[in-house]
Amino acid sequence: MTTIKDIARITGYSIGTVSRVINHHPDVSETARQRIEEVIRELNFQPNANAKMLKQTVTSGITVLIKGTRNIFFETILEEIQNYLRDSDEDVNVVFIDEKENEVETALRLFIERRPKGFIFLGGNPRFFRESFGRISVPCVLVSDSAKNFGFDNLSSFTTDDTAAAKEAVSYLLYSGHRKIGIVGGALNNESGAIGMNRVQSAIEELERNHIAFDPDLQFEPSRFSMADGYLAADRLLKKNPELTALFAVGDMVAIGTMRAAADRGLRVPEDLSVIGFDGIEYTHYSVPRIATVRQDTDALAKRSVEDLLLRINYSRPSVHEVIPFRVIAGESVAKIRENSEKGID
């Protein structure tokens, strides 16, 4: 029996992308859509009959709400969540929203329309939860940010300690001798609803703790969690501050775009510019050079989230808040600092 994983394997696209095509989301390139639909026709794939883990329901089921339409890290967790839910014979509805949309208001609409048994939020803005989450009564889980201090009995959370992880990423650059360090991606505040603020702020705090002044106008460029936005942000940053010797990219997809921007400006990674990312997605194993990164345990995040949600759906249990360990992976994209020759930046 053909499954959504078979479609993803044959087409070369992620399960998240295949899911969006099946569910008619607009945020898919025409090339991807045509290829996926072609394979679906060739294999006579019937989503409603065979893709139980993605079946759309108007009642019951579990809704996974993903903040960001091009966040490969979240798509990786999504695949593992779907596997665990499928093994538990649970139906799941997957909803993608833009990074700057209000995920809690979206969940409220879905709660009224479809009455799901529970929600799993992949990414979220603390301000939105504090403002509106009290109107959601079913068990929920927030993944990638802590809800410990939100004060909601029906909201658990499983996260990596972004504060500690970002500081360790910057510490690795400092240990390698870098002092002229920039930050690419995320946001300086959460007023716009953008994610990644904690990583940015923690990185800045680590620089200042080591007596390194930080000028956001010269050392920071915001971006969404995508290669394209990472590329543009890094290009802007390197153009306005060619003295930078290292960049902390707040996501691995941002780091990949950053390395391409460096190459297009005549810089070698890591000889001229060191780059460290965040997330530990599979792509980092195969990039050239391999990207130094903070690796999050996606399997543990997915497994504990599903276990907790199903337990609280079926039994009266209090919410829990757990921090999942991370590791800094050295990679090949960070080098010891040395006096660089002329960089040739415009």
Secondary structure, DSSP 8 states (H G I E B T S, - for coil): ---HHHHHHHHT--HHHHHHHHTT-S-S-HHHHHHHHHHHHHTT--HHHH-GGG---SSSSEEEEEE-SS-HHHHHHHHHHHHHHHHTT--EEEEEE-TTS-HHHHHHHHHHHH--SEEEEES--HHHHHHHGGG--S-EEEESS--TTT--TTEEEEE--HHHHHHHHHHHHHHTT--SEEEESB-S-STT--S-HHHHHHHHHHHHHTT----HHHHEE-B-SSHHHHHHHHHHHHHH-TT--EEEESSHHHHHHHHHHHHHTT--TTTT-EEE-SB--GGGGTSSS--BEEEE-HHHHHHHHHHHHHHHHHS-----EEE--EEEE--SS-------------
